[in-house]
Amino acid sequence: MSEEIQVRKIIHVDMDAFYASVEQMDFPELKGKPLAVGGSELRGVVSAASYEARKFGVRSAMSGIQAKRNCPDLIFVRPRFDRYKEISNKIRKIFLDYTDLVEPLSLDEAYLDVTQNKKGNPSASLIAQEIRKRIYDEVGLNASAGISVNKFVAKIASDYNKPNGQKTVNPEEVEVFLENLEIKKFYGIGKVTKEKMYQHGIFTGNDLKSKTKEYLELHFGKSGGFYYNIVRGIHNSEVKPDRISKSVAAEHTFNENLTSEIFMMEKLERIAAELEKRLKKYTLSGKTVTLKIKYSDFTTQTRSKTLPYFIADRGLLLETAKELLYQERMKDSVRLLGISLNNLNTDVKKSVVVQLRFEF
């Protein structure tokens, strides 16, 4: 008699408009009003938007100018990352009451594997419901959740009944759920890939499923095999509680656009110092330095260099960033500079997730 394979029970918890919701909770006068965290009506980029603002088309990564144009009554507030992290830690403690298999993706979302859980509850849906209620009762914020057999489907499902809702996709429902889904709602399929899929007549999961693996690999490269599997509900990635960050970064958006490399070097010195501080905090080093440049027209350029040795020192970070800065002429004035370190060492005593902080 063959051994029965246990189906995994994965929950993806996603806080609703997290940064904006924290601001509205801490400052009741902001409740019910269109709110943008980060940016301003003159400078910067929106980091998060309240649901009241989203009704006007305001979204994260939008310029403050465009956001104000969409919503003239929009209120801008500066981000308070220490506060967001404090709230995130409280939520994380609630997760750990149910399982040790918690994989944080950012301050406001995480995967939980509750196949075997501390409550002995066989229903992942009831666990998700209980977790959401506890977050509201103990923290004061709403969360949404997706529940299914793997991380990919759970992630999609958590967005299905937002805000303040949850969606369970049972094992026998997975393929039909994905077949009927618009391709733009597949997690990991961004704007560029979506447009390319449209060109190939792929608008829904069912359209994607009709393509052979060979066809998808021919037109989408290595990702073709991934797309072939996910639309069939095949995604075996485990929930990893000690996920090591793939990169550590620091960046600054400037009050006035910079036109001189000399002024840019002054800014890069501060950014390199901030990055060194974050690397030392988590005992990390890396080999690949990337310089991020955002121009006044909001186009972004990255320039990278991989060194033959690991670095974490601000001097070496700055030296490499300087080399990348002078690699070619700037095509316009610059509104943002950033330095990130990739290709990190994994030989560390404690695995960590480094939350990127945005400077405004």
C-alpha positions in Angstrom: 0.0 0.0 0.0 1.5 3.3 -1.0 2.1 6.0 1.6 -0.3 8.8 1.5 1.2 12.2 0.6 0.3 14.9 3.0 -1.1 18.0 1.3 0.5 21.2 2.6 -1.6 24.0 4.2 -0.1 27.4 3.4 -1.5 30.7 4.6 -0.4 34.1 3.1 -1.2 37.0 5.4 -1.1 40.4 3.8 -1.9 43.6 5.8 -4.3 46.0 4.2 -2.6 49.2 3.1 -0.2 48.7 6.0 1.8 51.9 6.2 -1.3 54.1 5.5 -3.4 52.1 7.9 -0.8 52.6 10.7 -0.9 56.3 10.1 -4.7 56.4 10.2 -4.7 54.3 13.4 -2.1 56.5 15.2 -3.7 59.8 14.0 -7.5 59.4 14.0 -7.9 62.7 12.2 -6.6 61.0 9.1 -9.2 58.2 9.1 -11.4 58.1 6.1 -9.2 60.5 4.2 -7.1 59.9 1.0 -3.6 59.4 2.3 -0.2 58.9 0.8 2.8 57.8 2.8 6.0 59.2 1.3 6.6 61.7 -1.4 5.0 65.1 -1.6 3.0 67.1 -4.1 6.4 68.5 -5.3 8.9 65.7 -4.9 9.4 62.0 -4.1 7.5 58.8 -4.8 4.4 57.4 -3.0 5.4 54.4 -0.9 1.9 53.4 0.1 -1.7 54.7 -0.4 -4.8 54.4 1.7 -7.9 52.8 0.1 -9.5 56.2 0.0 -6.6 57.4 -2.2 -6.6 54.3 -4.3 -10.1 55.1 -5.5 -8.5 58.0 -7.4 -5.8 55.8 -8.9 -3.1 56.7 -6.4 -0.7 53.8 -6.0 2.7 52.9 -4.7 5.7 53.9 -6.9 3.7 56.8 -8.4 5.3 60.3 -8.3 3.9 62.7 -5.8 3.1 65.1 -8.5 1.0 62.6 -10.4 -0.7 61.4 -7.2 -1.7 65.0 -6.3 -3.0 65.4 -9.9 -5.2 62.3 -9.5 -6.4 63.3 -6.1 -6.3 67.0 -5.3 -7.3 66.4 -1.7 -4.5 63.9 -1.1 -2.7 64.2 2.2 1.0 63.4 2.3 2.8 62.1 5.4 6.4 61.1 6.0 7.0 57.4 6.5 7.9 56.2 10.1 9.6 52.9 9.5 10.6 52.4 13.1 6.9 52.4 14.0 6.0 50.1 11.1 8.7 47.7 12.2 7.3 47.8 15.8 3.8 46.9 14.6 5.2 44.2 12.3 7.0 42.6 15.2 3.8 42.4 17.2 2.1 40.7 14.2 5.0 38.3 13.8 4.6 37.2 17.4 0.9 36.3 16.7 2.0 34.2 13.7 4.6 32.3 15.9 1.8 31.3 18.3 0.5 29.0 15.5 3.7 27.8 13.7 7.4 28.3 13.7 7.4 28.0 9.9 6.9 31.8 9.2 8.6 33.3 6.1 8.3 37.1 6.1 8.4 38.8 2.7 8.3 42.3 4.0 7.0 44.2 7.1 3.4 43.7 6.0 3.2 40.2 4.6 4.3 36.6 5.4 3.8 33.0 4.5 2.8 30.5 7.2 3.0 26.7 6.9 0.2 25.3 9.2 0.2 21.8 8.0 1.4 20.8 11.5 0.5 23.7 13.8 0.8 24.4 17.5 -2.9 24.6 18.0 -3.6 21.1 16.6 -6.2 22.7 14.3 -6.7 20.8 11.0 -8.5 23.7 9.4 -6.1 26.3 7.8 -9.1 28.5 7.0 -10.1 28.7 10.6 -6.5 29.4 11.7 -6.3 32.3 9.2 -9.7 33.6 10.4 -8.4 33.4 14.0 -5.1 35.1 13.2 -6.9 38.0 11.4 -9.2 38.5 14.3 -6.2 38.6 16.8 -4.4 41.1 14.6 -7.4 43.4 14.7 -8.1 42.9 18.4 -4.5 43.2 19.6 -3.0 45.5 17.0 -6.0 47.4 15.6 -5.4 46.7 11.9 -7.1 44.7 9.2 -5.4 41.9 7.4 -6.4 39.7 4.4 -5.4 36.1 3.9 -5.1 33.5 1.2 -5.1 29.8 2.0 -4.1 26.9 -0.3 -1.7 24.1 -1.0 1.3 26.1 -2.0 2.8 29.6 -1.7 1.9 30.7 -5.2 -1.8 30.1 -5.0 -2.0 31.4 -1.4 -0.4 34.6 -2.5 -2.9 35.2 -5.3 -5.8 34.2 -3.0 -4.9 36.7 -0.4 -5.6 39.5 -2.9 -8.9 38.0 -3.9 -11.2 39.4 -1.2 -9.2 42.5 -0.1 -9.6 44.4 2.0 -10.3 42.6 5.3 -11.2 39.3 3.7 -9.8 35.8 3.0 -10.1 33.2 0.2 -9.5 29.5 0.5 -8.6 27.5 -2.6 -8.9 23.8 -1.7 -6.7 21.2 -3.5 -9.4 20.0 -5.9 -10.2 23.7 -6.8 -6.7 24.9 -7.6 -6.6 24.2 -11.4 -10.0 25.6 -12.1 -9.2 28.7 -10.0 -6.1 29.3 -12.0 -7.7 28.6 -15.3 -10.4 31.3 -14.8 -7.9 33.9 -13.5 -6.8 36.8 -15.6 -3.1 36.4 -16.4 -2.3 39.9 -15.0 -3.4 38.6 -11.6 -0.8 35.8 -11.6 1.9 36.6 -9.0 5.2 37.3 -10.6 3.8 38.3 -14.0 4.6 42.0 -14.3 3.7 44.6 -16.8 6.2 43.7 -19.4 5.6 39.9 -19.3 1.8 40.6 -19.3 2.1 42.6 -22.5 4.2 39.9 -24.1 1.7 37.2 -23.1 -1.1 39.3 -24.6 0.8 39.3 -27.9 0.8 35.5 -27.8 -3.0 35.4 -27.1 -2.5 34.6 -23.4 -5.1 36.5 -21.4 -6.2 33.9 -18.8 -4.8 31.0 -17.0 -6.7 28.7 -19.4 -4.9 30.4 -22.4 -1.6 29.8 -20.6 -2.5 26.2 -19.9 -3.2 25.6 -23.6 0.4 26.3 -24.5 3.0 23.5 -24.5 6.1 23.6 -22.3 8.2 23.8 -25.4 6.2 26.8 -26.7 6.5 28.7 -23.5 10.3 28.0 -23.1 10.8 29.1 -26.7 9.1 32.4 -26.2 9.7 33.1 -22.5 13.1 31.4 -21.9 13.8 29.7 -18.6 10.6 31.2 -17.1 8.5 29.2 -19.6 8.9 26.0 -17.5 7.8 28.0 -14.4 4.7 29.3 -16.2 3.9 25.8 -17.4 4.0 24.4 -13.9 2.2 27.2 -11.9 -0.9 27.2 -14.1 -1.2 23.5 -13.2 -0.8 24.4 -9.5 2.7 22.9 -9.3 4.9 25.0 -7.0 7.0 23.2 -4.5 8.8 26.1 -2.8 8.8 25.5 1.0 8.1 28.1 3.6 11.6 29.2 4.8 11.6 30.9 8.2 15.3 31.9 7.9 15.3 33.5 4.5 18.5 35.3 3.8 18.2 38.7 2.0 19.3 38.7 -1.6 20.5 42.3 -1.3 20.9 45.2 1.0 20.4 48.7 -0.2 20.2 52.4 0.8 18.9 55.2 -1.4 18.0 58.9 -1.2 15.5 61.1 -3.1 16.8 64.7 -3.3 14.8 67.9 -2.7 16.4 69.3 -5.8 17.6 67.5 -8.9 21.4 67.1 -9.1 23.3 68.0 -12.3 26.9 67.8 -11.1 28.8 64.5 -10.4 30.7 66.4 -7.6 27.4 66.9 -5.7 26.4 63.3 -6.5 29.6 62.1 -4.9 28.8 64.0 -1.7 25.4 62.2 -1.6 26.9 58.8 -2.3 29.3 59.2 0.7 26.3 59.4 3.0 24.5 56.5 1.2 27.6 54.3 1.4 27.9 55.1 5.2 24.2 54.1 5.7 24.7 50.9 3.7 27.8 50.0 5.7 25.8 50.5 8.9 23.1 48.1 7.7 25.6 45.5 6.6 27.5 45.5 9.9 24.2 45.2 11.8 23.5 41.9 10.2 27.2 40.7 9.6 26.7 40.7 5.9 29.1 41.3 3.0 28.7 41.0 -0.8 30.5 41.0 -4.1 28.2 42.9 -6.5 27.8 46.6 -6.1 24.9 48.2 -8.0 24.5 52.0 -8.5 20.8 53.1 -9.0 20.2 56.4 -10.8 16.7 57.8 -11.2 16.5 60.8 -13.6 14.2 63.8 -13.4 12.0 62.2 -16.1 11.6 59.2 -13.7 13.5 56.8 -15.9 15.8 54.5 -13.9 19.2 53.2 -14.8 21.4 50.7 -12.9 25.1 50.0 -13.3 26.7 47.0 -11.6 30.2 45.7 -10.9 31.1 42.3 -9.4 34.3 42.2 -7.4 36.5 39.1 -6.8 36.1 39.4 -3.0 33.4 40.2 -0.4 33.1 43.8 0.8 31.1 45.7 3.5 33.4 48.7 4.1 32.0 52.1 3.2 35.3 53.1 1.5 35.2 50.2 -0.9 31.5 50.6 -1.5 32.0 54.3 -2.3 35.1 53.6 -4.5 33.1 51.1 -6.6 30.0 53.4 -6.8 32.3 56.3 -7.9 33.7 54.1 -10.7 30.1 53.2 -11.8 29.0 56.9 -11.6 31.7 58.0 -14.0 31.2 55.0 -16.3 29.2 57.1 -18.7 27.7 60.6 -18.9 24.4 61.3 -17.2 21.6 61.7 -19.7 19.6 64.1 -17.5 19.5 65.7 -14.0 19.2 63.2 -11.2 16.5 63.0 -8.5 17.6 59.8 -6.7 20.7 57.8 -6.1 21.1 54.4 -4.4 23.7 51.8 -3.7 22.9 48.1 -3.2 25.1 45.1 -2.5 24.1 41.8 -4.0 25.7 38.3 -4.2 25.8 38.3 -0.4 27.8 35.9 1.7 25.6 33.1 3.1 28.2 31.9 5.7 26.6 33.9 8.6 25.7 32.7 12.0 22.1 34.0 11.8 20.0 34.2 8.7 18.2 37.5 8.4 15.8 39.4 6.3 16.9 43.0 5.7 14.0 45.4 5.2 14.9 48.1 2.7 14.2 51.5 4.1 13.2 54.3 1.7 14.6 57.7 2.4 12.4 60.7 1.4 
